[in-house]
């Protein structure tokens, strides 16, 4: 299998995969267009990618995860926290919670709620989750009070009580645990839009101000939504792509876009804005259990293939040829052209 990786300094454009000897026209393209950098975007250096399907790009689903640390002495943690979600159709990769959406600085402090966004294919209704930490740091032990998961595209809000230590020196000594939802609430269902903003190629075109957008359609208008990330945005002749969640507006007939005038050199030359409704990638339900003979053989094959940390979802075949895990090593991208896979 041949894979072609296109990236510049940790920014991955796409991955192209084809069988060795296969024609270029039969290659499978996995678009990304995201940073794989601890200091950019959402801080992830491994991403799940889904390919084009019948000429249509599919997108992952956003899972907004609110983690509450217990308000007790010594309850905070300096360790890195990870989650894995199990759904009716499949389960996710084990994902590190690295960059919070509410930007509170030090994470997992006593009595605080940190909110993270995990992007993965649609796994359906969530049945349970695994959460834990790497047990690294001066104060690794952690008291987890609860977790809430919001999935706007489904219109669901999951409540996961925990209220226990994840600490080698406390309670049962476990540093990870599986927890189950005590309640599933209905919330306003939202859909996903992709907004592409192009800054003009003229002198002083860029801005350091905070940019916002509001969309108007047949079914009403959206909230005012800030378009920002941790990267340096809105530079001269730059293109920014954002994925936002908003209510169904029907056919969009106008937008309102602007900035708050903050920062040095807030003036901005806006070239174009493109807004489109995007389609989510869905994972099918796992296959039924195989008979004992097949199951035994499969287990042996799996053991031979993977003795390391689990980094992919388990379960049945995906609704597309495959999905790709794009990752970035410590030294950055190793190849800029074709590479064996």
Backbone bond lengths (Angstrom), bond angles and torsions (degrees), N, CA, C in turn:
res aa  C-N    CA-C-N  psi(-1)  N-CA   C-N-CA  omega(-1)  CA-C   N-CA-C  phi
1 X - - - 1.472 - - 1.518 108.25 -
2 X 1.325 115.86 133.70 1.453 120.47 179.39 1.522 109.77 -107.58
3 X 1.326 115.94 139.20 1.464 120.39 178.09 1.514 109.05 -128.81
4 X 1.303 116.83 135.32 1.453 121.80 177.27 1.512 108.42 -114.08
5 X 1.334 116.44 124.01 1.461 121.96 -177.81 1.512 108.49 -110.59
6 X 1.336 116.76 128.61 1.458 121.00 177.98 1.523 108.26 -118.27
7 X 1.323 116.46 115.70 1.459 120.25 -177.09 1.513 109.99 -153.99
8 X 1.322 116.53 154.99 1.456 122.65 174.83 1.519 107.53 -131.32
9 X 1.349 116.48 113.68 1.462 122.16 175.91 1.515 112.91 49.71
10 X 1.347 116.38 45.28 1.460 119.41 176.32 1.511 114.46 91.17
11 X 1.333 118.95 -1.47 1.457 121.25 176.05 1.518 107.96 -98.60
12 X 1.341 116.40 115.94 1.458 120.97 -175.33 1.523 110.10 -97.61
13 X 1.311 116.30 121.54 1.456 121.59 178.29 1.526 110.34 -81.85
14 X 1.335 116.48 -53.88 1.460 119.95 -178.86 1.523 109.72 -165.61
15 X 1.325 114.78 166.56 1.460 122.29 173.08 1.525 107.47 -123.41
16 X 1.335 116.85 132.55 1.462 121.78 177.80 1.525 108.29 -115.23
17 X 1.323 116.19 125.95 1.460 121.78 -176.10 1.524 109.23 -120.96
18 X 1.352 116.23 133.76 1.459 119.80 174.13 1.516 109.70 -150.29
19 X 1.316 116.03 153.67 1.452 121.59 175.14 1.524 109.38 -66.57
20 X 1.328 116.32 143.65 1.455 119.86 178.43 1.532 109.45 -60.15
21 X 1.317 116.09 129.88 1.447 121.10 -178.20 1.517 114.19 86.93
22 X 1.326 116.40 -6.21 1.467 121.16 -179.13 1.522 110.16 -79.85
23 X 1.315 116.68 150.31 1.464 121.29 180.00 1.520 110.65 -66.51
24 X 1.332 115.38 148.52 1.474 120.68 179.52 1.523 111.11 -57.47
25 X 1.332 116.65 -34.44 1.466 120.75 -177.28 1.519 112.33 -65.43
26 X 1.333 117.56 -20.09 1.461 121.41 -179.17 1.531 112.77 -96.42
27 X 1.314 116.38 4.00 1.464 120.17 178.92 1.524 110.17 -67.48
28 X 1.329 115.42 153.12 1.469 122.26 179.51 1.524 108.31 -106.87
29 X 1.316 116.39 127.21 1.461 121.31 -176.96 1.524 110.81 -104.42
30 X 1.338 115.04 129.40 1.458 122.71 177.57 1.524 108.68 -112.37
31 X 1.315 119.67 98.93 1.466 120.48 179.51 1.525 111.33 -70.36
32 X 1.319 116.54 147.89 1.470 121.00 178.27 1.532 110.37 -131.06
33 X 1.336 116.07 -67.48 1.465 121.98 179.11 1.528 112.47 57.47
34 X 1.338 115.09 42.40 1.466 120.98 -179.83 1.525 109.59 -139.32
35 X 1.335 115.28 159.31 1.463 121.37 172.72 1.528 110.33 -75.23
36 X 1.327 115.13 145.01 1.456 122.69 165.48 1.522 105.55 -120.30
37 X 1.325 115.52 83.16 1.462 121.74 -169.20 1.521 108.36 -157.28
38 X 1.320 117.03 130.38 1.466 121.03 179.84 1.526 112.13 -60.63
39 X 1.334 117.21 -25.25 1.467 120.91 -175.14 1.525 113.93 -104.64
40 X 1.330 117.31 6.83 1.460 120.70 179.91 1.525 110.11 -128.60
41 X 1.332 115.06 158.10 1.459 120.82 172.01 1.535 109.38 55.47
42 X 1.359 118.11 -128.38 1.462 121.24 -179.01 1.523 112.62 -97.40
43 X 1.333 117.82 9.83 1.457 121.17 175.09 1.515 115.83 81.31
44 X 1.323 118.54 -1.26 1.463 120.36 -178.63 1.530 110.44 -77.65
45 X 1.336 116.33 142.92 1.462 120.66 175.50 1.526 110.58 -116.41
46 X 1.328 117.54 4.82 1.460 123.11 171.93 1.524 107.36 -133.67
47 X 1.329 117.16 131.25 1.465 120.84 179.86 1.516 110.87 -132.21
48 X 1.340 115.93 144.57 1.451 121.48 170.47 1.522 108.23 -86.68
49 X 1.327 116.03 128.28 1.452 120.97 -179.90 1.516 109.79 -116.67
50 X 1.319 116.38 143.48 1.468 121.17 175.62 1.526 107.97 -118.61
51 X 1.341 117.39 145.32 1.466 120.21 -173.57 1.518 112.94 -83.83
52 X 1.313 114.79 170.87 1.456 120.17 169.43 1.522 108.82 -61.68
53 X 1.337 116.71 142.99 1.461 121.96 177.36 1.520 108.33 -125.86
54 X 1.336 117.01 114.41 1.468 122.03 -177.35 1.522 111.67 53.47
55 X 1.339 115.09 41.23 1.457 120.30 178.86 1.508 114.62 78.72
56 X 1.344 118.24 1.55 1.466 123.09 -177.15 1.527 109.52 -109.43
57 X 1.317 117.14 127.56 1.466 119.55 176.07 1.524 109.92 -75.62
58 X 1.335 115.60 134.19 1.458 121.70 176.01 1.527 109.30 -105.37
59 X 1.322 116.20 153.23 1.461 120.93 -175.92 1.526 110.70 -125.45
60 X 1.331 115.05 153.33 1.452 120.35 176.36 1.529 110.77 -76.43
61 X 1.335 114.77 163.88 1.465 122.36 -179.66 1.526 110.11 -95.19
62 X 1.328 116.75 143.35 1.459 121.85 176.48 1.528 110.56 -88.09
63 X 1.322 115.83 127.75 1.465 122.98 172.58 1.528 106.90 -114.75
64 X 1.332 116.73 111.85 1.466 121.86 -178.95 1.523 108.51 -91.41
65 X 1.322 116.24 116.40 1.463 122.46 -170.88 1.522 109.79 -112.96
66 X 1.340 116.87 115.05 1.463 123.32 178.84 1.524 108.60 -102.16
67 X 1.318 116.06 116.61 1.463 122.35 -175.03 1.530 108.87 -109.46
68 X 1.327 116.42 121.16 1.467 120.75 179.87 1.519 110.09 -105.85
69 X 1.339 115.85 121.37 1.464 122.17 175.29 1.528 108.75 -85.55
70 X 1.319 116.12 138.81 1.463 120.63 -177.87 1.526 112.99 -62.31
71 X 1.312 115.86 142.80 1.469 121.55 -179.73 1.522 109.95 -89.95
72 X 1.331 114.49 66.68 1.458 120.27 179.18 1.527 108.66 -133.04
73 X 1.332 119.05 157.63 1.463 120.88 -179.89 1.531 111.24 -58.63
74 X 1.320 115.60 131.48 1.459 120.36 178.05 1.508 114.45 75.58
75 X 1.341 118.55 11.54 1.455 121.65 -175.03 1.511 114.46 -77.46
76 X 1.333 118.73 -17.57 1.460 121.40 -177.07 1.523 111.02 -77.28
77 X 1.337 115.57 163.68 1.463 120.97 -177.79 1.517 110.95 -137.42
78 X 1.348 116.05 145.00 1.455 122.16 173.77 1.521 111.57 -99.19
79 X 1.320 116.78 1.45 1.459 121.31 -176.49 1.527 111.32 -82.25
80 X 1.324 116.18 166.33 1.459 121.69 175.38 1.522 109.94 -88.12
81 X 1.323 116.24 131.17 1.467 122.23 -176.23 1.527 109.82 -100.22
82 X 1.336 116.19 143.02 1.455 121.42 178.43 1.519 109.50 -131.69
83 X 1.337 115.65 159.57 1.465 121.63 178.47 1.525 109.24 -136.86
84 X 1.300 115.55 157.82 1.463 123.65 171.00 1.522 106.50 -143.67
85 X 1.341 117.27 128.80 1.455 122.12 -176.95 1.521 110.15 -105.91
86 X 1.329 116.06 140.90 1.462 122.18 179.05 1.531 108.18 -117.46
87 X 1.344 116.64 122.53 1.453 120.53 -176.73 1.511 112.38 -119.37
88 X 1.327 115.68 177.37 1.470 121.04 -178.76 1.519 111.60 -68.66
89 X 1.339 118.12 -21.59 1.459 121.02 -177.89 1.520 112.86 -103.74
90 X 1.306 118.10 -30.85 1.452 121.70 -176.89 1.519 108.37 -173.89
91 X 1.327 117.49 -172.99 1.452 120.75 174.63 1.518 109.74 -128.91
92 X 1.329 116.36 163.42 1.460 121.44 -176.00 1.519 110.48 -91.81
93 X 1.310 115.32 173.05 1.460 120.82 167.77 1.529 109.29 -70.03
94 X 1.312 115.37 161.87 1.464 119.75 169.48 1.522 107.34 -75.61
95 X 1.328 116.91 122.17 1.466 122.04 -171.10 1.510 110.95 -122.79
96 X 1.333 116.89 132.19 1.460 121.80 176.58 1.533 110.08 -76.78
97 X 1.321 116.60 140.28 1.464 122.26 175.95 1.526 107.52 -95.04
98 X 1.330 116.00 98.41 1.461 120.58 -167.77 1.520 114.73 -107.09
99 X 1.338 117.04 -39.91 1.465 120.49 -175.01 1.519 108.91 -128.07
100 X 1.325 117.23 117.97 1.459 120.22 -176.41 1.522 111.39 -82.42
101 X 1.316 115.25 148.48 1.462 120.79 178.80 1.528 111.12 -74.98
102 X 1.336 117.47 -28.56 1.470 119.63 -179.51 1.524 112.87 -93.02
103 X 1.344 117.71 1.65 1.468 123.73 166.08 1.534 113.61 49.77
104 X 1.330 115.61 59.91 1.468 120.24 -177.98 1.528 113.22 -95.05
105 X 1.318 118.08 6.92 1.464 120.23 179.61 1.509 110.94 84.89
106 X 1.333 117.28 -122.03 1.462 120.60 178.02 1.529 109.68 -61.47
107 X 1.319 115.68 129.99 1.457 120.35 -175.90 1.526 111.57 -93.81
108 X 1.330 114.01 159.69 1.467 123.22 172.84 1.534 111.91 59.68
109 X 1.337 114.94 43.91 1.462 121.73 174.03 1.521 109.40 -87.86
110 X 1.324 117.28 153.79 1.466 122.58 -176.01 1.526 111.57 -55.50
111 X 1.333 115.93 130.82 1.454 122.30 176.01 1.513 115.32 76.32
112 X 1.331 118.37 4.75 1.462 121.05 -175.31 1.521 111.65 -102.00
113 X 1.333 115.19 158.13 1.464 122.39 173.12 1.522 108.41 -115.99
114 X 1.321 116.51 122.57 1.460 122.73 176.57 1.519 108.16 -109.65
115 X 1.332 116.73 134.40 1.463 121.35 -176.36 1.530 109.43 -113.97
116 X 1.330 116.21 128.85 1.456 122.68 -178.93 1.531 109.11 -126.95
117 X 1.321 115.89 156.66 1.465 121.23 175.31 1.516 109.39 -117.93
118 X 1.325 115.58 124.31 1.464 122.14 176.11 1.516 107.92 -108.90
119 X 1.330 116.90 128.42 1.460 122.11 179.00 1.524 109.26 -106.03
120 X 1.317 116.86 122.94 1.455 121.56 177.34 1.523 108.52 -156.89
121 X 1.336 117.33 172.87 1.454 119.15 179.66 1.529 109.95 -67.64
122 X 1.309 115.79 158.68 1.462 122.59 -175.31 1.528 109.83 -68.69
123 X 1.331 117.22 117.21 1.467 121.34 -177.93 1.526 112.06 -101.06
124 X 1.342 117.02 6.58 1.464 119.49 -178.87 1.524 111.40 78.52
125 X 1.328 116.09 -159.63 1.467 120.01 -179.74 1.520 110.38 -63.83
126 X 1.330 116.62 136.44 1.464 121.74 -178.80 1.525 109.42 -81.51
127 X 1.323 115.93 127.21 1.463 121.29 179.93 1.521 112.92 -95.56
128 X 1.324 116.00 -35.58 1.460 120.71 179.93 1.518 108.36 -164.10
129 X 1.320 117.42 171.89 1.449 121.30 176.01 1.515 109.85 -143.47
130 X 1.305 115.37 154.11 1.454 122.13 172.05 1.526 107.38 -111.22
131 X 1.330 116.41 133.88 1.466 121.05 178.09 1.518 108.31 -138.31
132 X 1.305 115.58 141.92 1.459 120.01 -179.90 1.510 110.16 -167.86
133 X 1.319 116.03 -170.07 1.467 120.21 178.96 1.522 110.05 -140.54
134 X 1.329 115.45 166.92 1.464 121.59 -174.21 1.521 112.94 -80.54
135 X 1.325 117.13 -5.22 1.472 122.41 178.24 1.529 111.99 60.23
136 X 1.325 115.54 34.86 1.464 121.61 178.23 1.521 108.95 -120.25
137 X 1.323 117.09 136.72 1.456 121.31 -179.91 1.516 110.87 131.75
138 X 1.329 115.41 163.65 1.466 119.49 -178.73 1.516 111.26 -62.60
139 X 1.317 116.49 -36.65 1.470 120.49 178.01 1.518 106.93 -130.03
140 X 1.335 115.82 83.72 1.461 120.45 -173.55 1.523 112.56 -81.43
141 X 1.332 117.49 -34.94 1.454 121.05 -177.51 1.528 112.19 -55.48
142 X 1.340 116.69 148.03 1.470 120.38 -170.08 1.519 109.33 -146.40
143 X 1.344 115.76 139.08 1.462 120.76 173.39 1.525 107.83 -107.03
144 X 1.325 115.78 108.56 1.464 121.88 -178.40 1.522 109.62 -92.93
145 X 1.325 116.00 120.52 1.468 120.40 179.85 1.524 111.49 -83.72
146 X 1.343 117.42 -52.03 1.464 119.97 -176.68 1.520 110.62 -166.25
147 X 1.321 115.24 166.38 1.467 122.35 175.28 1.521 107.68 -134.50
148 X 1.323 115.73 139.75 1.462 121.15 171.64 1.525 107.92 -123.45
149 X 1.324 116.48 139.73 1.465 121.24 178.64 1.519 108.76 -124.20
150 X 1.326 115.96 123.05 1.462 122.19 177.04 1.529 108.93 -107.01
151 X 1.341 115.18 129.33 1.466 120.76 177.77 1.533 106.98 -124.32
152 X 1.340 117.74 86.17 1.469 120.30 -174.05 1.517 114.21 -59.06
153 X 1.330 118.68 -34.21 1.462 120.21 -178.59 1.526 111.46 -65.72
154 X 1.349 117.07 -23.53 1.463 121.71 175.24 1.523 112.35 -95.58
155 X 1.338 116.38 -16.95 1.461 119.64 -174.15 1.512 111.92 71.70
156 X 1.357 117.83 35.90 1.462 122.08 -176.67 1.528 111.88 -126.86
157 X 1.348 113.63 147.70 1.468 122.01 178.42 1.529 107.15 -134.04
158 X 1.333 116.28 115.03 1.466 122.23 -175.23 1.529 110.45 -100.96
159 X 1.327 116.33 136.64 1.466 122.74 178.72 1.534 108.53 -111.54
160 X 1.343 116.42 121.37 1.461 122.19 -179.59 1.532 109.57 -119.80
161 X 1.325 119.52 97.31 1.463 119.71 174.33 1.527 110.22 -72.37
162 X 1.309 116.63 149.71 1.467 120.79 178.21 1.531 110.25 -137.36
163 X 1.314 116.17 -66.88 1.466 123.97 175.00 1.536 111.54 51.03
164 X 1.337 115.18 60.51 1.462 119.47 179.15 1.529 109.95 -156.36
165 X 1.343 113.84 162.92 1.457 121.17 175.77 1.522 110.51 -78.62
166 X 1.330 114.65 140.67 1.458 122.51 164.86 1.527 105.09 -118.63
167 X 1.313 114.88 87.09 1.461 121.60 -167.51 1.522 108.56 -156.99
168 X 1.328 116.16 130.46 1.468 120.44 178.76 1.523 112.46 -60.04
169 X 1.337 116.42 -26.98 1.460 120.38 -174.17 1.528 113.19 -104.27
170 X 1.322 117.67 9.71 1.461 121.11 -179.25 1.533 110.27 -130.01
171 X 1.328 115.47 149.95 1.477 122.22 174.61 1.532 110.87 50.18
172 X 1.343 118.40 -124.27 1.465 121.39 -176.51 1.528 113.33 -89.56
173 X 1.332 117.72 2.96 1.459 121.49 175.10 1.510 115.13 80.52
174 X 1.321 118.04 4.20 1.470 120.02 -179.08 1.526 110.87 -76.74
175 X 1.330 115.63 145.08 1.467 120.86 175.52 1.521 112.02 -111.53
176 X 1.319 117.91 2.62 1.463 122.34 171.37 1.517 108.53 -146.68
177 X 1.329 115.81 155.59 1.460 119.86 -174.00 1.525 109.49 -152.37
178 X 1.312 116.87 150.19 1.461 121.73 171.24 1.520 108.26 -97.08
179 X 1.326 116.77 133.28 1.457 121.57 179.39 1.521 109.27 -129.58
180 X 1.329 115.71 157.99 1.467 122.08 -173.07 1.528 109.56 -123.24
181 X 1.327 117.61 149.69 1.468 119.41 -178.96 1.531 111.48 -70.06
182 X 1.315 115.88 131.58 1.466 120.82 175.74 1.517 110.89 -86.90
183 X 1.339 116.11 -21.32 1.460 120.88 -177.13 1.520 108.83 -156.91
184 X 1.328 116.95 143.50 1.460 122.77 174.84 1.523 107.52 -124.72
185 X 1.318 116.13 114.54 1.453 121.73 -175.56 1.523 110.77 -101.75
186 X 1.327 116.28 150.92 1.457 121.66 173.69 1.522 109.48 -88.57
187 X 1.331 116.55 133.74 1.459 121.97 175.32 1.528 108.12 -127.94
188 X 1.331 117.11 173.14 1.461 120.70 178.48 1.526 109.83 -60.13
189 X 1.315 115.58 128.35 1.460 119.58 179.61 1.520 109.52 -82.03
190 X 1.333 115.76 132.60 1.452 121.89 -179.18 1.524 109.51 -117.31
191 X 1.314 115.84 162.23 1.455 120.11 173.75 1.522 108.20 -119.31
192 X 1.319 116.12 168.36 1.457 121.39 -175.51 1.530 111.00 -103.19
193 X 1.312 114.77 136.21 1.460 122.07 174.63 1.527 108.45 -122.38
194 X 1.327 115.38 147.38 1.455 120.59 172.31 1.517 108.13 -108.51
195 X 1.325 115.47 126.30 1.463 121.82 -179.31 1.521 108.74 -114.00
196 X 1.326 116.69 119.88 1.462 122.17 178.35 1.522 108.99 -108.99
197 X 1.330 115.80 122.09 1.464 121.82 -176.01 1.527 108.57 -117.91
198 X 1.329 117.01 126.51 1.459 122.17 179.72 1.524 109.00 -114.29
199 X 1.334 115.77 123.34 1.459 121.98 175.21 1.527 108.88 -87.14
200 X 1.313 117.17 139.55 1.460 121.70 -174.16 1.518 114.02 -67.60
201 X 1.313 115.33 160.67 1.464 122.27 -179.84 1.525 109.86 -100.40
202 X 1.341 114.87 64.82 1.463 120.70 175.88 1.526 108.07 -131.96
203 X 1.310 116.86 163.18 1.465 121.37 -179.07 1.526 110.89 -58.99
204 X 1.357 115.51 134.42 1.472 123.61 179.91 1.530 112.90 60.51
205 X 1.316 117.28 29.54 1.467 120.14 -177.52 1.522 112.74 -70.09
206 X 1.334 117.83 -30.66 1.466 121.53 -173.78 1.514 113.33 -74.08
207 X 1.338 115.13 164.95 1.467 121.11 179.59 1.521 110.39 -140.31
208 X 1.337 115.08 151.23 1.464 122.08 173.40 1.525 111.55 -104.47
209 X 1.317 116.64 3.81 1.463 121.06 -178.98 1.530 110.46 -77.03
210 X 1.316 115.44 168.31 1.466 121.65 177.08 1.523 108.61 -88.81
211 X 1.323 115.71 124.27 1.462 121.89 -175.56 1.529 109.51 -97.02
212 X 1.326 116.10 142.30 1.464 121.04 179.33 1.519 109.77 -131.97
213 X 1.339 114.91 161.58 1.463 120.78 177.03 1.516 109.48 -141.47
214 X 1.325 116.29 148.36 1.465 122.96 171.30 1.527 107.19 -136.71
215 X 1.330 115.75 132.17 1.469 120.78 -175.24 1.524 109.87 -109.20
216 X 1.337 115.45 143.36 1.459 122.17 -179.65 1.532 108.46 -123.10
217 X 1.335 116.13 129.89 1.451 120.18 -179.23 1.508 112.94 -138.75
218 X 1.322 116.21 -172.37 1.462 122.23 -178.22 1.521 112.16 -61.45
219 X 1.350 116.68 -28.95 1.463 120.48 -174.94 1.523 113.31 -105.02
220 X 1.307 117.00 14.69 1.463 119.41 177.54 1.510 111.52 126.77
221 X 1.323 115.68 -158.82 1.463 120.70 -177.87 1.519 110.03 -128.03
222 X 1.324 115.81 156.79 1.461 121.33 178.50 1.522 110.10 -84.34
223 X 1.310 115.79 171.91 1.463 120.49 168.68 1.533 108.67 -69.23
224 X 1.318 117.28 168.33 1.464 120.74 171.86 1.528 107.04 -77.62
225 X 1.324 117.11 122.11 1.462 122.69 -173.07 1.521 109.36 -117.33
226 X 1.333 116.66 127.86 1.460 121.76 176.93 1.522 109.90 -78.98
227 X 1.319 116.80 134.01 1.467 122.83 178.66 1.523 108.40 -105.21
228 X 1.325 116.30 98.74 1.459 119.50 -177.50 1.519 110.33 -153.34
229 X 1.319 115.62 161.78 1.462 123.36 172.52 1.521 107.00 -150.13
230 X 1.336 116.79 -177.87 1.466 119.14 -179.65 1.525 112.15 -78.57
231 X 1.307 117.89 -11.65 1.459 120.93 179.89 1.527 110.32 -77.34
232 X 1.329 116.22 167.15 1.460 121.50 178.51 1.528 108.29 -80.90
233 X 1.321 116.27 103.47 1.462 121.30 -171.56 1.522 112.70 -97.79
234 X 1.343 114.23 163.00 1.463 123.63 171.38 1.535 112.98 60.57
235 X 1.335 114.44 42.73 1.455 119.63 171.70 1.532 108.97 -82.74
236 X 1.318 115.83 163.16 1.468 121.15 179.85 1.531 110.92 -54.72
237 X 1.326 116.72 132.35 1.468 124.91 176.30 1.537 112.48 59.80
238 X 1.330 116.86 28.16 1.469 121.29 -179.28 1.525 110.31 -103.00
239 X 1.331 114.65 151.92 1.462 121.69 176.29 1.523 109.33 -114.76
240 X 1.312 117.59 126.49 1.465 122.89 177.85 1.523 108.59 -113.26
241 X 1.320 116.11 136.92 1.464 121.29 178.66 1.529 108.78 -122.18
242 X 1.320 116.35 123.91 1.464 122.10 -178.95 1.523 109.69 -122.97
243 X 1.311 114.69 145.40 1.463 119.93 172.12 1.515 107.24 -111.08
244 X 1.325 116.26 123.65 1.459 120.38 -176.91 1.518 109.62 -124.58
245 X 1.331 115.51 157.09 1.462 122.26 178.63 1.520 108.62 -112.50
246 X 1.324 115.79 130.16 1.466 121.02 -179.31 1.521 108.37 -152.82
247 X 1.325 115.53 166.34 1.461 119.21 179.51 1.526 109.98 -68.85
248 X 1.325 115.61 160.53 1.470 121.49 178.31 1.522 109.39 -64.19
249 X 1.327 116.46 120.40 1.466 121.52 -176.31 1.522 112.56 -106.24
250 X 1.327 117.18 -6.10 1.452 118.91 -173.07 1.518 109.95 71.47
251 X 1.303 117.33 -153.76 1.454 120.68 178.84 1.527 109.95 -68.32
252 X 1.327 116.54 124.81 1.467 121.49 -178.36 1.528 109.17 -81.45
253 X 1.330 115.80 126.02 1.472 118.96 -178.13 1.518 113.36 -108.79
254 X 1.350 118.02 -13.37 1.463 119.40 173.19 1.532 109.35 -164.89
255 X 1.338 115.68 161.68 1.461 121.81 172.58 1.523 108.44 -131.29
256 X 1.312 114.26 158.91 1.472 120.79 171.29 1.521 106.26 -121.42
257 X 1.321 117.76 122.59 1.456 121.89 -178.34 1.519 108.95 -133.07
258 X 1.320 116.29 143.53 1.457 120.99 -178.83 1.510 110.29 -171.79
259 X 1.335 116.05 -166.35 1.468 120.21 178.22 1.527 109.08 -142.50
260 X 1.344 115.21 170.83 1.470 120.04 -173.86 1.521 113.53 -92.90
261 X 1.345 118.34 2.89 1.462 121.03 176.76 1.512 114.70 76.28
262 X 1.331 117.68 8.52 1.462 120.39 -177.06 1.530 111.25 -82.57
263 X 1.331 115.70 162.76 1.460 121.56 175.90 1.515 112.95 83.18
264 X 1.337 113.82 167.26 1.459 120.16 178.22 1.522 108.55 -80.34
265 X 1.298 116.57 131.83 1.458 120.64 -179.19 1.514 111.47 67.62
266 X 1.326 116.20 58.49 1.466 120.28 -174.81 1.528 113.22 -80.44
267 X 1.339 118.03 -16.02 1.458 120.09 179.42 1.523 111.00 -57.69
268 X 1.314 116.36 147.01 1.467 119.93 -171.80 1.524 109.35 -143.27
269 X 1.340 116.51 133.84 1.455 121.60 173.51 1.524 107.74 -103.29
270 X 1.318 116.61 106.85 1.463 122.65 -177.95 1.519 109.63 -92.88
271 X 1.346 115.74 124.19 1.468 120.65 179.97 1.525 110.80 -85.29
272 X 1.331 117.78 -64.33 1.470 121.45 -177.47 1.525 110.75 -146.43
273 X 1.332 114.98 159.56 1.470 122.79 172.52 1.524 107.17 -134.59
274 X 1.333 116.22 132.86 1.459 121.20 177.40 1.521 108.42 -124.15
275 X 1.325 117.49 131.22 1.467 122.41 179.57 1.516 109.05 -124.33
276 X 1.334 116.93 131.02 1.463 119.56 176.83 1.522 110.59 -144.50
277 X 1.322 114.64 149.73 1.462 122.18 174.89 1.516 107.88 -78.63
278 X 1.339 118.50 134.25 1.458 120.40 -176.60 1.531 110.88 -112.85
279 X 1.331 115.30 155.15 1.463 123.13 -175.82 1.517 109.38 -104.47
280 X 1.344 116.97 135.43 1.452 121.97 -175.58 1.523 111.61 -88.72
281 X 1.334 115.23 145.80 1.468 121.17 174.94 1.516 109.01 -83.84
282 X 1.332 116.99 135.09 1.457 121.41 -178.50 1.521 110.40 -118.86
283 X 1.327 116.02 139.55 1.459 121.04 174.31 1.522 108.39 -93.97
284 X 1.334 118.43 138.97 1.458 120.45 179.41 1.513 111.34 -76.76
285 X 1.338 115.74 168.90 1.455 119.26 175.83 1.517 109.80 -64.32
286 X 1.343 115.51 149.80 1.446 119.95 177.62 1.521 109.75 -63.81
287 X 1.330 115.78 150.17 1.451 120.08 177.69 1.524 110.51 -67.79
288 X 1.334 115.97 154.75 1.449 119.97 177.42 1.511 109.65 -64.00
289 X 1.324 115.84 157.39 1.452 120.53 -177.93 1.517 110.72 -59.55
290 X 1.324 115.46 137.90 1.450 120.61 178.79 1.523 109.96 -78.33
291 X 1.335 115.13 164.73 1.460 117.26 175.90 1.523 108.98 -67.19
292 X 1.335 115.74 163.99 1.452 120.84 -170.83 1.525 112.78 -57.88
293 X 1.329 117.34 -38.67 1.452 120.68 -178.16 1.519 111.26 -64.15
294 X 1.354 116.15 -48.61 1.457 120.35 179.52 1.522 110.94 -65.14
295 X 1.324 114.70 -37.82 1.453 120.38 -178.13 1.529 110.95 -63.78
296 X 1.352 115.38 -41.44 1.449 121.09 -179.66 1.530 110.33 -64.44
297 X 1.353 116.10 -43.85 1.460 120.67 178.98 1.517 111.16 -64.26
298 X 1.353 116.19 -42.29 1.457 120.60 179.76 1.521 111.31 -61.81
299 X 1.340 116.14 -41.53 1.465 120.61 179.84 1.525 110.76 -62.07
300 X 1.327 116.58 -41.37 1.454 120.86 179.19 1.521 110.56 -63.27
301 X 1.346 116.67 -44.66 1.461 120.89 178.75 1.516 111.14 -61.62
302 X 1.344 116.30 -42.21 1.468 120.58 -179.81 1.517 110.94 -63.73
303 X 1.341 116.57 -41.22 1.459 120.86 -180.00 1.518 111.08 -63.76
304 X 1.346 115.79 -36.14 1.461 119.76 179.66 1.516 111.76 -70.14
305 X 1.337 115.38 -34.88 1.459 119.76 -174.04 1.514 113.74 -82.02
306 X 1.330 117.64 -32.62 1.467 118.77 -169.86 1.512 110.85 -142.80
307 X 1.334 115.25 104.90 1.460 120.05 176.66 1.524 110.78 -107.15
308 X 1.320 118.60 1.36 1.460 121.52 -174.99 1.502 112.82 -99.61
309 X 1.335 115.41 -162.74 1.458 122.21 -178.80 1.518 110.26 -66.08
310 X 1.313 117.86 138.64 1.462 122.13 179.79 1.514 109.11 -70.10
311 X 1.326 115.85 126.49 1.457 120.66 -179.12 1.514 112.48 -131.12
312 X 1.335 117.71 14.28 1.459 118.59 178.86 1.512 109.71 -143.89
313 X 1.337 116.95 159.41 1.447 121.41 178.85 1.510 110.58 -72.08
314 X 1.324 117.03 150.99 1.448 120.75 176.71 1.513 108.70 -103.48
315 X 1.306 116.92 163.86 1.448 119.48 175.48 1.502 112.20 124.73
316 X 1.326 116.02 -159.97 1.458 122.39 -170.96 1.510 113.01 -75.09
317 X 1.346 113.64 179.43 1.451 120.29 179.36 1.524 110.14 -64.50
318 X 1.319 115.98 146.22 1.453 120.65 178.98 1.523 109.37 -81.60
319 X 1.358 118.03 163.41 1.454 121.21 -176.28 1.520 112.79 -77.33
320 X 1.313 117.26 7.58 1.438 122.74 175.80 1.517 106.24 -133.74
321 X 1.334 120.22 170.84 1.454 120.34 -172.81 1.521 114.25 -52.94
322 X 1.304 118.94 -39.48 1.454 123.44 179.30 1.512 107.72 -172.81
323 X 1.344 115.56 170.82 1.457 117.65 169.57 1.511 107.62 -122.13
324 X 1.320 117.16 154.86 1.456 121.40 -174.51 1.512 109.90 -113.24
325 X 1.331 115.18 142.63 1.452 121.18 170.34 1.520 106.90 -101.92
326 X 1.311 117.51 111.01 1.457 121.30 178.55 1.509 108.23 -95.35
327 X 1.313 117.43 127.08 1.461 120.63 -176.76 1.508 111.94 -133.35
328 X 1.321 115.27 159.83 1.455 122.15 -178.77 1.515 108.28 -123.49
329 X 1.333 117.26 125.40 1.454 121.29 178.79 1.508 111.79 -78.23
330 X 1.335 116.34 175.35 1.464 120.95 -177.85 1.518 112.51 -60.61
331 X 1.342 116.18 -32.92 1.456 119.35 -176.34 1.511 114.25 -92.57
332 X 1.332 118.83 10.56 1.445 121.39 -179.07 1.515 110.66 90.16
333 X 1.336 116.86 -167.71 1.455 120.80 -177.84 1.515 109.91 -68.75
334 X 1.333 114.47 135.12 1.456 119.50 -177.77 1.535 111.92 -91.32
335 X 1.324 117.63 -23.35 1.459 119.97 -176.01 1.518 110.22 -138.08
336 X 1.319 116.63 145.62 1.460 119.90 176.28 1.519 111.25 -115.86
337 X 1.319 117.20 -3.68 1.458 120.39 178.23 1.503 110.96 -124.27
338 X 1.345 117.25 -146.80 1.458 120.40 179.91 1.510 111.41 -68.72
339 X 1.343 115.81 146.82 1.464 121.13 179.40 1.510 108.69 -147.53
340 X 1.306 116.98 148.61 1.460 120.23 178.59 1.495 111.03 -73.43
341 X 1.340 117.54 145.95 1.444 121.67 177.86 1.514 108.63 -140.21
